[in-house]
Amino acid sequence: MEKHAEAYRTEASELLTELESSLLLLEETPDDDEMIGRVFRAMHTIKGSGAMFGFDEVAAFTHEVETVFDLVRNGKLTVTNHLVDLALAARDHIRKMINGEEVDQAEGREITEAFRKMVPSSKQPPEVQAAVEVDFHLQAAVRGSVCLATGWRIV
């Protein structure tokens, strides 16, 4: 089984690299259906293969991101800078999970909750959604992962 787990880690690492470049391109061209599809497929594959090879926590976490990008793919949500920033944070979290690194559980819950609140069925009033977006960006800035003033990221 370890052989399969290692193969999954290798594949997922490649997908996460692809995901990062797709997200950065998507930030520049938010209506690019091809980039949206690439992001969705990367998340879908990471989730599905993760579940198949015993990476259940990775699969559950990635499912939240995949759900939102499925809505984007189907025209029910639009790509925003907030969504891209959140997806990049999710990508970093997934990478740590796959590599067996220590992950910040609170950060993982924050990311998951932010994605869940993007799903229309959550029926969050606009002022609550705006507060969630501001809160996520402030927390990320404090952690040093996002510089809001210039738009660069330290990965």
N, C-alpha and C positions, 0 to 999 in steps of 0.2 A: 504493500500500500504506500510505503514511503516513496517508492519510485514514481507512482502516480501523483503524489502530493508535490514532489519536486517538479514534475512536468507541468503541473498546474501553476506552480509559482513562476516558472519560466514564461509560460503563455500569458499569465496575468500581468507580469512585469512588462512584457511587450505591449499588451493592450493598454496598460496605464500610460506608457510612453505615447502611444497613439492617441489616447484620450486627452492627454495634456495638450498636444499640438492641435488636435481638433477643437478643443475648447478655446484655445487662444485665437485660432482662426475664426471661430464662431463669434467671439467677442467683437471682431472687426466687421463681420458680415452676419448679423443675427438672423437674417432671413434665408440663409443658405441651407436648403433642404438636404443637400449631400452631407454637410457637416453635422446637421442635426441627426441624420441617419447614422453617421459614423459614431457619434457619441452614444446614441441609443444602443447600437449593436455591440459596442465595447462593454457597456454596462450589462447588457443582456447576457453576453458570453461570460463575463466575470461572475455574474450571479449564477447562471446555470451550471457552469463547470465547477464553481465553488461548492454548490449544493451536492453535486455528483461525487466530489472527492473529499467530502467531510469538512469543508470550510463553511459550516452553517452560519456562523456569525457574519462572515464576509457576505454570504448570500443574502441574509436578512437585511443587512445594512445597505447593500447595493440595490436591493429591491426598491427602496425608498427613492433613490436617485432615478432608477429606471422608470418608475411610475411617472415621475414628473416629465422626463424626456419623452415618454410615450404620449403624454398630453401635448407636449410641444410638437411632436411629430404629426399629431392629428389636428393641429391648428387650434387647440383649446387653451393653450398658454403661449406666450411669446418669450423669446430669449431676451433677458435683461442682463445688465452688468452684475446685478445681485445674483442671478441664477448662475452665471459663469463663475463668479467668485465662490459661491457655495459649492458648485460642482468640483472646482479645483481643491477646495478644502476636503471634500469627500474623497477625492482621488488620493490625496496625501494620507488620509485616514485609512483607506483601503490598502494602500501600499504598506503601511506599518502593520496592519493586521495580517497581511499575507506573508510578510517577512518575519513575523513573530516578534516584532519590536513592541516595546511598551506603548500602549495607546492611552490617551486621556479619555476615560470613559465619559466624563462630563461633556467634553467637546463632542464626542460621538453622539451623545443624546441631543446636544444643541443642534448639530447638523441634521440629524434625523428629524427632529421636531420642525426645523425650518423647512425641510422638504415636505413634510406632511401638511404644513400650513399652506403650501402652494396648491395643494389639490383642492379643487373647487368644493368637494363634498365636506371639507372642514368648515365651510361657511363662516370664515373669520371676517368680522367687519373690517373695512379698509384701514381704519385707524389702528387696529390691532396688527394687521399685516405690516403696515408701515413701521410700527414699533418693533416688530420682530426683525425687519430688515436692518433698521438702525442699530438695534442691540447686537445683531450678529457682526456687523461691520465694526462696531466699537470694541467688542471683545476680541475680534481678530486683530485689530490695530494694537490693542494692548499686548497681545501675545507676540506681536511683531511679524505676523504672517502676511499682513496686507498694509500697504501705505495708502491711505485714502487720498492724500493730497496730490500724489503724483500718479497713482494707479499702478505701481509696480508691486511685485510679489517676491518674497524671499522663500525659495523652495528648498 
